[in-house]
Amino acid sequence: MRIGIVGAGMAGLSCATALVEAGHDVVVFDKGRGPGGRMSTRRLTTDLGEIGFDHGAQYMTARDPVFVARIERWADSGHVARWAAAGDDAWVGTPAMNAPIRDLAAHLDVRWHRRIDRLTRTGDGWTCHGDDVDATPFDAAIVAVPAEQVAPLVEAHRPDWAGQARATPSDPCWTVMAAYDRRLPIGADRLTDRGIIASAVRNSSKPGRAGAEAWVLQATAAWSTEHIEDDPATVERTLIAAFAADSGVDLPSPVATSAHRWRYAKSGRLGQDALWDGGQRLGVCGDWLPGSRVEAAWLSGRRLAGMVAPPA
């Protein structure tokens, strides 16, 4: 079949990879500029040079045997490495968190800068409507985006799925990136549950990273929700001050900072692997279905691909 997938995050690319391996013709559309999504890496130009920050997912775990095998292949090719600071089963992309996403996308037909805002179905199949999108009908359509973005795309075709997506909202997260001209006198490379800061990570300690001292501060879901519309500069000052106060020592002022608001940072959990309507040939995958982890997103996409009927 010719299959159109909306969303080039881990779930969408995992699904696309498995479908291509099964012999299908797959096109993936994504509104972003390139691979990453919630596994993105942000680079800041500073007086100390360019500094990278994993400002979304900080690491991923590998527990399911199928995903463990995928991780091991990425490890062999240099796309991931273990990161003991987050646990024995924690892995990070190398040289940046988006490395596995880039590897998946490199082997697929992914159309970047393509925002899909509507799906229609006729006798010829599915058409993805959006900016600069090829309107050639697809035999099947798959939606692999956060729950909040699923409902508008599937409402006309599966209103029950739209309702499930609305009932499984994501938590937001304000993230602040801060670079310093010296190593901070903090022993641990990863701190969690520090007041309004859910996670503080010394990004420069991860395998494959080089350059200046770099920290990623992520606020709690509750604080992020309360301050979701705050000015980024105010968020930067607040989180950096909270980080400094929690450290208990005098910290230098950062040489560069940036804030990013993730409206859909941590997904909810519906309790299903994926959704597939064989009659309409419409599917949905993503971490909001099985649970909020990179591994869950990959497995969701893979399992949806297994639900799709093989080519005749």
Buried (B, 14 or more C-beta within 10 A) or exposed (E): BBBBBBBBBBBBBBBBBBBBEBEBBBBBBBBBEBBBBBBBBBEBEBEBEEBBBBBBBBBBBBEBEEBBEBBEEBBEEEBBBBBEBBEEBBBBBBBBBBBBBBBBBEEBEBBBEBBBBEBBBEEEBBBBEBEEBEEEBBBBBBBBBBBBBBBBBBBEBBEEBBEBBEEBBBBBBBBBBBBBBEEBEBEEBBBEEBEBBBBBBBBBBBBBBEBBBBBBBBBBBEBBEEBEEBEBEEBBBBBBEBBBEBBEEEBEEBBBBBBBBBEBBBBBBBEBBBBBBEEBBBBBBBBBBBBBBBBBBBBBBBBBBBBBEEEE
